[in-house]
Every structure is written in C-alpha cells, then in structure tokens.
Amino acid sequence: MKKFFLVLLSVLYCPLVFRGLFQLGMGLPYGGALLNLGYPALAAAYFLLAGMALKRAGIGRWSLWLWMNLLGYPLCWMSLILWRPGCWLNMGLLVVMLPVTLLLAAVWALVGLGFLVAKLLRTPPKQLLRKSKGALAAVWGVLKQVLLVAAVAGLFLGARGYLSLRPPEDYADKGVMTFTASTCYPTTVKSTTSRGRQRSRTVYIVTYKAAGSGYSWTQEAPSKTAGQKAVKEKRQVERRVLSIPAENKYITVEPRHTPESYVQESRARAFLFLLPSAGYLTLCAVWLIWKRRATEDALLEA
C-alpha cells in the first residue's frame, strides 16, 4: 500500500505541475517558454531528488520514470482537456504540445545518458544484459495498460468530436470582425471528481464584443487580475463569425478559416484521436481472439 501511494503521488505530480505552469503562463508575455522549459526541468528535478528517497521504499528509478512518462505525462494533457473540454479541437493545443514534448524528450535523454554512462562504468556486461531484458519486460507491462486507457479515451473524444461537427453548408460566413474586451465577470464551474463528488471553482470570463454587430466572444481569463487588465486595456482580437441560420446561433473561429476549412480541420483533428485508438483496440481484440484459439488448439492436441 505504501508503494501504491508513493507511485500515485509521483504520477499526480506531473499534471499538477503542468497545470500550474500552464495557468501561470497564461498571464505572462512569455508563458509558453515557462511551460516548455519549466515542466521538463521540474519533472527531471523530481525524478533525481525523489528517486533517491523512493528507491529506499522499493521503487526503482526505471519504474518511477515509466510511471511519470507513460501515465503522468498523458494525464497532463487529459487534465487540460477536462479543464477546457473544447481546447483539443483547437490547433493551438497541438502547437503547445509539440515544443514541450520535444524539450521533455531532450531533458530525459540527457538524464538517461548520464545514468547510462555511470551504470556502464560499474556493471559487468552479463549482468547488464540480464537487467536490460527485465527492464524491457517492465516497460511492456506498464505500456500496454497505459495504451489501453489512452485508446479508450481517444476513441470517446474522437467520436464525440466528430459527431458534434456540422457540414460546411450549415454555416454562413459573416466575415472577420474585431472583438474588444468589454467586461470581466466571475462564474462558478462545477465538476465531478473521480469519487462522484461535486466540486465547484470560480473562474473569470472576459467578454469580447464586435462593435455594431451584436456578436460577442468569451474567453476564460487565467486570473481576475489578468481579466480586468484585458478590459482596462481594451484588448482586441480578430475572429471570423460563422452563423448557423437553422438554429439562429453562431460560432467564432480563427480568421484564417472558412466554413469548409474549419470543418475539414476539425474532422482531421478528430480522426487523430479516433483512428489510432480504434486501430489499437482492434489489434487488441484480434490478438485476444488469436490467443484464445491457440490455447484451445493446444488443449485439443493434448
């Protein structure tokens, strides 16, 4: 039980630090750099410092690294998606994901290289080979569980995103408009915890309005101060308005989009989640059927 809680703490450390840096960076000019450099550095620091203490509890560094990266890091993005459900359909999420992932890989490569060199210097070749086989078995044991959870989540998110999209013909392009920050107000957001309990938190919403059109666009501010600052400075953003005449509604998208390109790009992003997830689950089903038949054939032959 002690090992379980220590592993759980290490896994949860990743999304907590990630979310903290992401939210803090939203109110800073160089918030992207804070996340890109801060998360890899803090993850490596925890690995190096906590690894020594966890080793005494029977949790090796290799197992710690696996849990932090194969479960902890995906939870970073899952927590972001749950925090802002629509953000995964925004190309900006992919723009954020790429640099921080590359820098994280580079940091882990440097850390791993350091440990590898140190280990090679003091480990006999035969013993090193035996440990490598055990490490690969441990990697696969954790990896297949993480991939299964990720595939189910990806299938759900991809299917929901794809089915919620409208055909391009349902949208009427009203053109690109300039929206100006006009008000900032608090609102309560309710969510359900893993134990089924209701949890409330206060967020601040900035409303942007397009002069003379009646159109508005809202965005969650990282803090009350940041939201009020945007209103005070009359911050402006450009958004393309796509009307939905059938329902007397409208949405706003990035200026570069047309109705066709918006729907096409949204479908492509949905397929990024849907196809790999469906493919992996299909392979798992085929493998289980093959394994079952092989076992039955072996029993018949016996």
Buried (B, 14 or more C-beta within 10 A) or exposed (E): EEEEEBBEEBBBBBBBBBBBBBBBBBBEEEBBEBBBBBBBEBBBEBBEEBBEEBEEEEBEBBBBBBBBBBBBBBBBBBBBBEBEEEBBBBBEBEEBBEBBBEBBEEBBEEBEEEBEEEEEEEEEEEEEEEEEEEBEEBBEEBEEEBBEEBBEBBBEBBBEBBEEBBEBEBBEBBEBBBBBBBBBEEEEEEEEEEEEEEEEEEBBBBBBBBEEEEBBBBBBBBBBEBBBBBBEEEEEBEBBBBBEEEEEEBBBBBEEBBBEEBBBBBBEBBBBBBEBBBEBBEEBEEEEEEEEEEEEEEEEEE
